[in-house]
Amino acid sequence: MINITLFSQIISKLDRSKFNKLTLSQGSDKHNKGYNSWTHLVSMLFCQFAKSQSVRDISNGLRSATGNLNHMGITKVPSKSSVSYQNKHRDHNLFKDYYFCLLESLGQQAGFKQVKFRIKSKIFLLDSTTISLGLSLFDWAKYKTAKGAIKMYTLLDYDGNLPAYVNITNGKTADNRGAYKVPLVKWSVIVADRFYNDFYLLNIWDSKGVFFVIRHKENLQYISKGEITLPQNRHQNIMIDELIELKNLASKEKYGKKLRRVAVWDEQNKQTIELITNQMSWTANTISKLYKTRWQIEIFFREIKQNLHIKSFVGTTENAVMIQIWTALITILILKALKAMAKYKWHLSNLVAFIRLNIFVKINLQQWLDKPFDEPPPTMPNSCTQGIIF
């Protein structure tokens, strides 16, 4: 009989030694008054898994697990005031750095089966999502006159389907501006939508040895420098493959090299998709398929908004919001690792819902992941059971 809750077993998958090193290096446990960084992390992960709506819910929820707290590395249930205070004051960078530490270990387990390309370049998908906030409560999140928001710029690793980089800005930041801090990996390829068709930005990527596949704007002015012959009787969706130079003088000053333009017919949406790239050797079909993978980042944004707790917040300060977002990303990393461990073919939404329902149930985690609908073994009859009175 397992004597540890499902939530405790999930927490045990985390590398606490790495977290302790980060805590020590950043000094985040100074003056903690009994509510240390690890307890803070567990509290905010509980907020995500249980979808707690307030700091009171977090405190009361953990209090209901009395007797199992030591398995999570917690000695005392945090009060709602302690959670609120530390959300405001403990630097969110601790949780950000821990996400990337876990990405190196758990991220390898959370492998995501994808369409394989015959290219050696690492594939990254770039986009942003807007998270709305009430300006009366979140006055630091400038967006519109009567509305607040933040933008979450994400560089998604195609292989693991997990963020390799996240930049969170206020809602006013233009999409292309939020991409200037994206870390660049030489010989990798970045796939993005037309909002990132910024020739100064593309020139920086090109100068750093990074390939790009971008949907260009409809008003792009260019001069055709010759078409590339398309294969006969194959890839009929490719309409044109050509070399171009930018015509507009201001654009040409930002990006003076030749570009490759590929136009693709999208049968599903009955539209033409026009792409530009600085990659001259891959086939037009590969360029087309690379852009098609961009949909994975839209799916990722939908997953975190539907399944995790990032559309409403238990704290109103900027630091509290950042902590909740980074612990949400840690949670999605854990969930995808659990999916990879399981023999049962879980949908992410079902896995989240089932964990929420069974969060303090004492059952073997691996057994539950593999066979969630199996009935428990029958209990042996007790010979001392009292007889029927009536």
RODO-2510 file (C-alpha; in nm, 4 decimals, decimal comma):
residues 390
     n   res          X          Y          Z
     1     m     0,0000     0,0000     0,0000
     2     i     0,1425     0,3365    -0,1068
     3     n     0,1536     0,5846     0,1812
     4     i     0,2497     0,8900    -0,0270
     5     t     0,0075     1,1134    -0,2155
     6     l     0,0151     1,1552    -0,5918
     7     f     0,1250     1,5172    -0,5539
     8     s     0,4148     1,4199    -0,3235
     9     q     0,5367     1,1648    -0,5788
    10     i     0,5222     1,4271    -0,8551
    11     i     0,7215     1,6746    -0,6429
    12     s     0,9819     1,4020    -0,5782
    13     k     1,0605     1,4038    -0,9534
    14     l     1,2128     1,7501    -0,9184
    15     d     1,5862     1,7910    -0,8648
    16     r     1,6005     1,9655    -0,5297
    17     s     1,9807     1,9841    -0,5203
    18     k     1,9838     2,2120    -0,8253
    19     f     1,7137     2,4262    -0,6698
    20     n     1,9140     2,4563    -0,3471
    21     k     2,2204     2,5680    -0,5438
    22     l     2,0149     2,8396    -0,7155
    23     t     1,8671     2,9444    -0,3811
    24     l     2,2135     2,9723    -0,2280
    25     s     2,3664     3,1615    -0,5219
    26     q     2,0770     3,4104    -0,5378
    27     g     2,0381     3,4449    -0,1605
    28     s     1,6620     3,4043    -0,1871
    29     d     1,6266     3,2456     0,1572
    30     k     1,7614     3,5423     0,3509
    31     h     1,5073     3,6679     0,6052
    32     n     1,2568     3,4020     0,4922
    33     k     1,1053     3,3642     0,8428
    34     g     1,0189     2,9951     0,8026
    35     y     0,8740     3,0172     0,4503
    36     n     1,1745     2,9124     0,2448
    37     s     1,2105     2,9040    -0,1338
    38     w     1,1368     2,5315    -0,1660
    39     t     0,8102     2,5662     0,0272
    40     h     0,7283     2,8633    -0,1973
    41     l     0,7909     2,6551    -0,5111
    42     v     0,5761     2,3644    -0,3846
    43     s     0,2994     2,6101    -0,2874
    44     m     0,2905     2,7652    -0,6352
    45     l     0,3051     2,4256    -0,8063
    46     f     0,0075     2,3239    -0,5927
    47     c    -0,1619     2,6435    -0,7141
    48     q    -0,1118     2,5213    -1,0727
    49     f    -0,2083     2,1558    -1,0249
    50     a    -0,5106     2,2332    -0,8035
    51     k    -0,5973     2,5552    -0,9923
    52     s    -0,6220     2,7491    -0,6671
    53     q    -0,8008     3,0807    -0,7087
    54     s    -0,6421     3,2636    -0,4149
    55     v    -0,3593     3,2473    -0,1616
    56     r    -0,6210     3,1282     0,0890
    57     d    -0,6930     2,8292    -0,1379
    58     i    -0,3216     2,7475    -0,1548
    59     s    -0,2808     2,7594     0,2235
    60     n    -0,5989     2,5641     0,3008
    61     g    -0,5290     2,3113     0,0261
    62     l    -0,1844     2,2279     0,1607
    63     r    -0,3230     2,2183     0,5139
    64     s    -0,5584     1,9390     0,4058
    65     a    -0,2506     1,7257     0,3254
    66     t    -0,1284     1,7293     0,6877
    67     g     0,0878     1,4243     0,7543
    68     n     0,2206     1,4165     0,3974
    69     l     0,3985     1,7520     0,3926
    70     n     0,7340     1,6010     0,4943
    71     h     0,7311     1,3926     0,1748
    72     m     0,7263     1,7222    -0,0172
    73     g     1,0095     1,8699     0,1878
    74     i     0,7761     2,1048     0,3773
    75     t     0,7817     2,1300     0,7565
    76     k     0,5033     2,3816     0,8045
    77     v     0,1939     2,4836     0,6067
    78     p     0,2403     2,8418     0,4813
    79     s    -0,0202     3,0974     0,5837
    80     k    -0,1964     3,3009     0,3160
    81     s    -0,0101     3,6138     0,4289
    82     s     0,3264     3,4336     0,3911
    83     v     0,2415     3,3219     0,0348
    84     s     0,1242     3,6720    -0,0535
    85     y     0,4304     3,8424     0,0973
    86     q     0,6851     3,6162    -0,0704
    87     n     0,5055     3,6354    -0,4063
    88     k     0,5588     4,0084    -0,3812
    89     h     0,9194     4,0053    -0,2568
    90     r     1,1028     3,6856    -0,3588
    91     d     1,2728     3,7426    -0,6945
    92     h     1,0913     3,5610    -0,9759
    93     n     1,4244     3,4930    -1,1484
    94     l     1,4758     3,2014    -0,9067
    95     f     1,1806     3,0184    -1,0655
    96     k     1,2835     3,1245    -1,4143
    97     d     1,6334     2,9836    -1,3680
    98     y     1,4955     2,6631    -1,2166
    99     y     1,2724     2,6100    -1,5217
   100     f     1,5795     2,6078    -1,7463
   101     c     1,7637     2,3754    -1,5047
   102     l     1,4731     2,1302    -1,5227
   103     l     1,4552     2,1684    -1,8992
   104     e     1,8008     2,0100    -1,9235
   105     s     1,6856     1,6983    -1,7339
   106     l     1,3078     1,6539    -1,7470
   107     g     1,2957     1,8120    -2,0932
   108     q     1,4865     1,5133    -2,2322
   109     q     1,2174     1,2792    -2,0991
   110     a     0,9369     1,4898    -2,2407
   111     g     1,0301     1,4043    -2,5987
   112     f     0,7601     1,4957    -2,8474
   113     k     0,7205     1,2854    -3,1610
   114     q     0,7384     1,5170    -3,4583
   115     v     0,7715     1,5040    -3,8329
   116     k     1,1406     1,4471    -3,8972
   117     f     1,3240     1,6728    -4,1405
   118     r     1,6278     1,5784    -4,3442
   119     i     1,8090     1,8863    -4,2278
   120     k     2,0703     1,9170    -3,9561
   121     s     1,9577     2,2594    -3,8341
   122     k     1,7897     2,2946    -3,4954
   123     i     1,4308     2,4156    -3,5474
   124     f     1,2787     2,6913    -3,3327
   125     l     0,9272     2,8367    -3,3575
   126     l     0,8796     3,2014    -3,2581
   127     d     0,5582     3,3773    -3,1577
   128     s     0,3914     3,5675    -2,8744
   129     t     0,0644     3,5456    -2,6834
   130     t    -0,1182     3,8188    -2,4960
   131     i    -0,2432     3,7662    -2,1395
   132     s    -0,5106     4,0200    -2,0433
   133     l    -0,5028     4,1879    -1,7021
   134     g    -0,7357     4,4360    -1,5325
   135     l    -0,5614     4,7728    -1,5353
   136     s    -0,7264     4,8771    -1,2068
   137     l    -0,5423     4,5940    -1,0246
   138     f    -0,2354     4,5523    -1,2471
   139     d    -0,1535     4,9191    -1,3098
   140     w     0,2047     4,8324    -1,4140
   141     a     0,0827     4,6240    -1,7147
   142     k     0,0354     4,9061    -1,9673
   143     y    -0,1582     4,8161    -2,2822
   144     k    -0,4650     5,0267    -2,3657
   145     t    -0,6436     5,3134    -2,1918
   146     a    -0,8791     5,0895    -1,9918
   147     k    -0,7095     4,7538    -2,0322
   148     g    -0,3861     4,5984    -1,9098
   149     a    -0,1930     4,3101    -2,0614
   150     i     0,1434     4,1404    -2,0853
   151     k     0,2985     3,9670    -2,3833
   152     m     0,4795     3,6368    -2,3560
   153     y     0,7356     3,5996    -2,6370
   154     t     0,8271     3,2340    -2,6730
   155     l     1,0929     3,0518    -2,8708
   156     l     0,9666     2,6951    -2,8843
   157     d     1,2072     2,4061    -2,9379
   158     y     1,0460     2,1951    -3,2119
   159     d     1,2022     1,8704    -3,0862
   160     g     1,0759     1,8927    -2,7288
   161     n     0,7762     2,1211    -2,7890
   162     l     0,8874     2,3232    -2,4845
   163     p     1,0070     2,6852    -2,4539
   164     a     1,3798     2,7313    -2,5043
   165     y     1,3400     3,1040    -2,4255
   166     v     1,0641     3,3268    -2,2868
   167     n     1,0589     3,7067    -2,2761
   168     i     0,7674     3,8693    -2,0886
   169     t     0,6962     4,2366    -2,1660
   170     n     0,4066     4,4800    -2,1261
   171     g     0,1254     4,4573    -2,3803
   172     k     0,2381     4,7637    -2,5759
   173     t     0,5587     4,6031    -2,7038
   174     a     0,5466     4,5390    -3,0796
   175     d     0,5913     4,1747    -3,1833
   176     n     0,9155     4,2330    -3,3724
   177     r     1,0625     4,4382    -3,0836
   178     g     1,0033     4,1566    -2,8374
   179     a     1,2111     3,9254    -3,0588
   180     y     1,5349     4,1255    -3,0456
   181     k     1,6497     3,9520    -2,7259
   182     v     1,5939     3,5994    -2,8588
   183     p     1,9139     3,3925    -2,8098
   184     l     2,0609     3,2827    -3,1415
   185     v     2,1993     2,9351    -3,2107
   186     k     2,4296     2,9242    -3,5121
   187     w     2,2962     2,7189    -3,8073
   188     s     1,9545     2,6891    -3,6444
   189     v     1,6350     2,7947    -3,8242
   190     i     1,3686     3,0253    -3,6786
   191     v     1,0152     2,9921    -3,8157
   192     a     0,7769     3,2837    -3,7568
   193     d     0,4690     3,4644    -3,8869
   194     r     0,4555     3,7922    -4,0807
   195     f     0,4665     4,0059    -3,7633
   196     y     0,8396     3,9276    -3,7464
   197     n     0,9042     4,0442    -4,1029
   198     d     1,1439     4,3118    -3,9770
   199     f     1,4386     4,3361    -4,2168
   200     y     1,6714     4,4882    -3,9576
   201     l     1,5954     4,1931    -3,7267
   202     l     1,6358     3,9430    -4,0124
   203     n     1,9710     4,0971    -4,0995
   204     i     2,0907     4,0417    -3,7388
   205     w     1,9826     3,6769    -3,7582
   206     d     2,1539     3,6308    -4,0940
   207     s     2,4783     3,7914    -3,9712
   208     k     2,4815     3,5460    -3,6767
   209     g     2,4522     3,2428    -3,9064
   210     v     2,0831     3,1803    -3,8293
   211     f     1,8383     3,0737    -4,1008
   212     f     1,4812     3,2017    -4,1027
   213     v     1,1527     3,1074    -4,2665
   214     i     0,9098     3,4004    -4,2367
   215     r     0,5725     3,4705    -4,3930
   216     h     0,6189     3,8007    -4,5730
   217     k     0,3754     4,0896    -4,5774
   218     e     0,1360     4,1361    -4,8687
   219     n     0,2829     4,4762    -4,9571
   220     l     0,6398     4,3448    -4,9963
   221     q     0,8153     4,5255    -5,2831
   222     y     1,0792     4,3159    -5,4573
   223     i     1,2565     4,2497    -5,7861
   224     s     1,2637     3,8902    -5,9113
   225     k     1,6156     3,7683    -5,9932
   226     g     1,5144     3,4375    -6,1470
   227     e     1,2997     3,1360    -6,0731
   228     i     1,4260     2,8042    -5,9382
   229     t     1,2978     2,5039    -6,1365
   230     l     1,0307     2,3093    -5,9546
   231     p     1,0270     1,9255    -5,9664
   232     q     0,7729     1,7823    -6,2086
   233     n     0,4767     1,5777    -6,0838
   234     r     0,5688     1,6418    -5,7195
   235     h     0,4706     1,8962    -5,4574
   236     q     0,1996     2,0545    -5,6679
   237     n     0,1194     2,2929    -5,3824
   238     i     0,4408     2,4888    -5,4528
   239     m     0,3393     2,7750    -5,6829
   240     i     0,6719     2,9526    -5,7249
   241     d     1,0302     2,9337    -5,5989
   242     e     1,2426     3,2357    -5,6877
   243     l     1,5337     3,4568    -5,5851
   244     i     1,4499     3,8198    -5,5091
   245     e     1,6011     4,1495    -5,4040
   246     l     1,4186     4,4097    -5,1997
   247     k     1,3012     4,7069    -5,4053
   248     n     1,2206     4,9595    -5,1349
   249     l     1,5335     5,1631    -5,0561
   250     a     1,4709     5,1758    -4,6796
   251     s     1,4193     4,7973    -4,6660
   252     k     1,7256     4,7362    -4,8820
   253     e     1,9431     4,9390    -4,6450
   254     k     1,8322     4,7090    -4,3615
   255     y     1,8740     4,3854    -4,5629
   256     g     2,0843     4,4161    -4,8774
   257     k     2,1324     4,0470    -4,9621
   258     k     1,9267     3,8275    -5,1915
   259     l     1,6331     3,6415    -5,0454
   260     r     1,4451     3,3344    -5,1560
   261     r     1,0685     3,3620    -5,2009
   262     v     0,8464     3,0534    -5,1929
   263     a     0,4702     3,0752    -5,2578
   264     v     0,2620     2,7812    -5,1356
   265     w    -0,1064     2,7009    -5,1941
   266     d    -0,2872     2,6143    -4,8700
   267     e    -0,5683     2,3822    -4,9802
   268     q    -0,7281     2,3628    -4,6355
   269     n    -0,7758     2,7401    -4,5989
   270     k    -0,7921     2,8157    -4,9737
   271     q    -0,5175     3,0769    -4,9628
   272     t    -0,1662     3,1451    -5,0862
   273     i     0,1086     3,1566    -4,8236
   274     e     0,4136     3,3585    -4,9307
   275     l     0,7408     3,2927    -4,7500
   276     i     1,0892     3,4430    -4,7524
   277     t     1,4050     3,2715    -4,6347
   278     n     1,7814     3,3117    -4,6447
   279     q     1,8256     2,9342    -4,6936
   280     m     1,9152     2,8650    -5,0563
   281     s     1,9873     2,4890    -5,0591
   282     w     1,6810     2,3263    -4,9005
   283     t     1,3948     2,2233    -5,1269
   284     a     1,0892     2,4444    -5,1577
   285     n     0,8844     2,1600    -5,0092
   286     t     1,1071     2,1582    -4,6985
   287     i     1,0601     2,5344    -4,6637
   288     s     0,6836     2,4834    -4,6924
   289     k     0,6769     2,2058    -4,4311
   290     l     0,8924     2,4088    -4,1925
   291     y     0,6409     2,6908    -4,1959
   292     k     0,3596     2,4421    -4,1391
   293     t     0,5257     2,3372    -3,8097
   294     r     0,4660     2,6905    -3,6789
   295     w     0,1182     2,5743    -3,5777
   296     q     0,2793     2,3826    -3,2884
   297     i     0,3456     2,7052    -3,1010
   298     e    -0,0208     2,8035    -3,1327
   299     i    -0,1123     2,4643    -2,9832
   300     f     0,1364     2,5230    -2,6998
   301     f    -0,0198     2,8598    -2,6135
   302     r    -0,3668     2,7040    -2,6188
   303     e    -0,2498     2,4222    -2,3891
   304     i    -0,1049     2,6487    -2,1216
   305     k    -0,4033     2,8853    -2,1247
   306     q    -0,6636     2,6093    -2,1081
   307     n    -0,4912     2,3714    -1,8677
   308     l    -0,2805     2,5924    -1,6411
   309     h    -0,3475     2,8850    -1,4135
   310     i    -0,2208     3,1905    -1,6063
   311     k    -0,5387     3,3766    -1,7034
   312     s    -0,6122     3,4877    -1,3462
   313     f    -0,3561     3,5577    -1,0754
   314     v    -0,3338     3,5136    -0,6977
   315     g    -0,1142     3,8255    -0,6663
   316     t    -0,1300     4,1650    -0,8353
   317     t     0,2341     4,2779    -0,8310
   318     e     0,4555     4,2275    -1,1345
   319     n     0,6799     3,9881    -0,9415
   320     a     0,3824     3,7760    -0,8282
   321     v     0,2535     3,7483    -1,1859
   322     m     0,5981     3,6473    -1,3111
   323     i     0,6288     3,3788    -1,0411
   324     q     0,2918     3,2341    -1,1391
   325     i     0,3838     3,2254    -1,5087
   326     w     0,7224     3,0612    -1,4485
   327     t     0,5725     2,8005    -1,2138
   328     a     0,3109     2,7348    -1,4838
   329     l     0,5954     2,6633    -1,7287
   330     i     0,7587     2,4327    -1,4719
   331     t     0,4216     2,2566    -1,4405
   332     i     0,3834     2,2044    -1,8167
   333     l     0,7367     2,0627    -1,8213
   334     i     0,6471     1,8174    -1,5425
   335     l     0,3211     1,7205    -1,7164
   336     k     0,4948     1,6440    -2,0450
   337     a     0,7562     1,4368    -1,8611
   338     l     0,4728     1,2410    -1,6932
   339     k     0,3100     1,1868    -2,0321
   340     a     0,6371     1,0470    -2,1647
   341     m     0,6634     0,8118    -1,8634
   342     a     0,3122     0,6736    -1,9085
   343     k     0,2123     0,3696    -2,1149
   344     y    -0,1408     0,5063    -2,1370
   345     k    -0,1893     0,7595    -2,4193
   346     w    -0,2913     1,0622    -2,2164
   347     h    -0,4278     1,3816    -2,3648
   348     l    -0,2743     1,6686    -2,1720
   349     s    -0,6134     1,8114    -2,0702
   350     n    -0,7229     1,4732    -1,9301
   351     l    -0,3960     1,4271    -1,7408
   352     v    -0,4296     1,7699    -1,5784
   353     a    -0,7928     1,7070    -1,4830
   354     f    -0,7219     1,3593    -1,3402
   355     i    -0,4274     1,4824    -1,1315
   356     r    -0,6476     1,7630    -0,9983
   357     l    -0,9125     1,5090    -0,8921
   358     n    -0,6592     1,2707    -0,7337
   359     i    -0,3976     1,5140    -0,6076
   360     f    -0,3985     1,3819    -0,2479
   361     v    -0,4945     1,0221    -0,3269
   362     k    -0,2379     0,7659    -0,2089
   363     i    -0,1661     0,5542    -0,5166
   364     n     0,1483     0,4520    -0,7034
   365     l     0,2222     0,7241    -0,9572
   366     q     0,3657     0,5007    -1,2308
   367     q     0,0896     0,2447    -1,1912
   368     w    -0,1725     0,5187    -1,2076
   369     l    -0,0114     0,6771    -1,5161
   370     d    -0,0025     0,3411    -1,6965
   371     k    -0,3481     0,2118    -1,5984
   372     p    -0,5636     0,5000    -1,4710
   373     f    -0,8947     0,3176    -1,5138
   374     d    -0,8047    -0,0168    -1,3594
   375     e    -1,0112    -0,1081    -1,0541
   376     p    -0,8182    -0,1449    -0,7261
   377     p    -0,7605    -0,5065    -0,6113
   378     p    -1,0421    -0,6461    -0,3935
   379     t    -0,9852    -0,6200    -0,0192
   380     m    -0,9576    -0,9399     0,1833
   381     p    -1,2621    -1,0100     0,4036
   382     n    -1,2003    -0,9488     0,7741
   383     s    -1,2844    -1,2529     0,9881
   384     c    -1,3641    -1,0263     1,2805
   385     t    -1,6241    -0,8257     1,0915
   386     q    -1,9343    -0,7715     1,3014
   387     g    -2,2375    -0,9669     1,1828
   388     i    -2,5537    -0,8156     1,0456
   389     i    -2,7715    -0,6926     1,3296
   390     f    -3,0979    -0,6765     1,1385
***
